[in-house]
Amino acid sequence: MKKTLFILTTAFCLNMNAQLVSTLAGSTTPGSANGAGTTASFKAPVAVCTDGIGNLFVADYNNNLIRKIIISTGVVTTLAGSTTPGFADGTGTAATFWSPAGLVADGLGNLYVADQSNHEIRKIVISTGVVTTFAGSHLMADTTNGIDTAARFNNPHGVAIDGNGNLYVADTGNNEIRKIVTSSGVVSTFVGSTIPGSTNGIGTAARFSDPVAITADGSGNLYVADLVNEKIREIVISTRVVTTLAGSNSTGSANGTGTAASFNFPSGVAVDGIGNLYVADANNNEIRKIVISTGVVTTLAGSTTAGSTNGIGTAASFKGPNGVATDASGNLYVADTGNDEIRAISLSTGAGIEEFTNNTMELNIYPNPNNGSFVIEPSSAIKQTMQVYDVNGKMVLSQTINGKTSIDANNLNEGVYNISLQSNEGVVNKRLVIVR
């Protein structure tokens, strides 16, 4: 095995931003089992969202369930719904959904769900699992504006919320973006009309063709995955001006700037808070990245060949990814629909980040990435303490070593970890990558 020895003369931090893809939960075998990591199962998960406090929620489309994942442990539970489709309000599994397709947390303890085949927007109180119908009605698909259940939607797919408590709905069947004032329940047409098209413009003069996902950036803008148009559209909330951020009406997988780039059924969007937009490019089996200020599109992970391989960047593979979400720790989560899995991508602390806090110590870890078994080889054979931390800063392994030592970390999930080696000679911090 080839070893790479890192020798330092000064302290520094190097970010290679390698985008490690791993499986957070689920396996390629469909099902509805709760459990930890790959012991849990999903059936066509299509959307994900985070709540800002360490939880990920999944719209488990073909199971008609809303699932919850504790990110730090990978433990999956059912928050609400049952595998039998329906339109009943209630608590937890007493409530029913019919093909839930999008969801968003409001930061106040509530989750809003685009209940596609019921043509409704449902609300879940996360702490109790109580489900109510917030807007729309299963009785009819239409484009009627109004208050609460007097309003109508047509196969809504995506939902987003802004900093003022307004909810926006990608009303796919109506080719519109609808707005709901959460304090009053008033539903209105924000942009678009029932006539499909790809025209940019203001308000209802703009046109979409099957908008399926929507996200807000916290700075007054919305971004829409305009599925049939193969475009990512931008909406300035204050003016309702719609423009094309990237993509054209042509199907493809080309990277480039603005309309020079191409997509193949873009079906999920998420922002990271530092100026980037991530796109689940479903039929390309890729996760794409857009620098919002320039419109530059690149491939973050995956390739046009479908698969379920974990790995770095384009060496990883997906199968029809539909939903994406980011968290505050610099991770991206993917609803990998065709694989029935929830995948994780490390954005801010990719493999290859090495941080050293002492200028005399040397440390070698190999192989890295590894499958949970690796060798740690410090430059000194004196007794040292090795501690391993996950991305949330939680210590998950501690061991005393004397010189070159084989480490068994097979109990750790796939992902990126930080190894801290401490002795009277100083401290070295390095990144450890586990891939299976």
C-alpha positions, 0 to 999 in steps of 0.5 A: 500500500502506498503511503503519503507522508505529510511533513510540515514546516508551518501550520496551515489548512488546505481545503481540497473540497473533494465532495465525498458521497456516502449513504446516510440511510436506506438501501437499494432494496425498497421498503418501509422499515425504520431503523439505523442507516442501511437497515432502514428502507424507503420507497422512492423518496423524492424530497428532503429538508433539514430543520436546523437542529440536526434532523432530516425529513423525507417525503417517502413518495411511494410509501405515502409517509413522512420520515425523520432521520437523526443525522448524527446517528442515521436513525430513521423513524416515521413522523406521520402517515401510513403506507395506505394512501389517503387524505385523513388528518390526525396524529402520526400514523393515524394521518394519511397522505397520497404521494407526498412530494415536497416539504419544508421546515419553518424553523418554528417547529412546523413542517409543511408538505406538498401532498401531491395527489391530494392537491393539498398543502399539509402541516405537521407539528413536528413535536407531536406529529399532528397533521392538518390540512393547511390549504387546498382540497382533495376534492378538486384539482384547480387553480382557485385562489382563496383562504385555506381549504377554499383554495385549490392546487393541481399536483403541487410538488415543491414548497419553500418558506421565506423569512417573512413567514410566507410559503411558496408552492411549486404548483406543478399541474398549474404551471404556477408558483403560488404564495400562502401567507401563513398567518392568514392562510390566504393563497394567491398566484405569485408568478406564472399562469396555467398556460405553459411556456418558458417566458421570462417576465413579471408575475403572471406574465412569466411562464413555466412548464411543470415547475417541480421544486422551489427554494428560498435563499434568505436574501429575497430570491426564490429558485425554481426547478422548471422541469420540462423547460430544463431550466433553473429560474430565479424570482426576485420576491419583492418585484416578482421578476422571473429570469433564467439563471441557468439551462435552456430548453435543450436537454443535455448534461453540459457544464457552462455559464447560464443558458450555455449549460444544460440539464435533463429533468432538474427536479430538486434545488437547495441553497447553501447560504454562501452563494451556491445553488445545488440541483438534483439533475434527475435524468442525468443522475447527477448533482449539479452546482450553480454559482448564483452570482455568475450562473456557472454550472458544474457537476458536483457529484455523479455522472450520467451513468446510473448507479449506487456507488459511494465515492468522491465527486464524479466517481460516485453514482446516483439513480434518478435523484430528485430532492436536495437539502443542505445543513449548517455543517456544510453537508448536502443531502440527496433523495436518491429516488431510484436507489431508495436511499438518502445520500450525503455529500460533504461540501465544506470539509471534503476529503483532503482537508488537513489542519495541523496545529503543531509544526514539528509533528508528522502523521500518516493515515492509510488507506484514506479513504478507507472502509473503517479499518486503517493504520495511524502512524505518528512520527513519534512512538511515545504514548499519544491520545487519538480522538475521532470526531464527527461533522457535528463535533461529537467525539465518536472514538478515543484510543491510546496509541503507541506508535504505528497502530491499526485502528478498527472503526467499523462501527462508524458510519460512512462520512468525513471525520476529524482525527485529533492526535495529542501528546506532549509534542503537540497536536495534529488534526487530520481528516479521515474519510470512510467509504463503503 
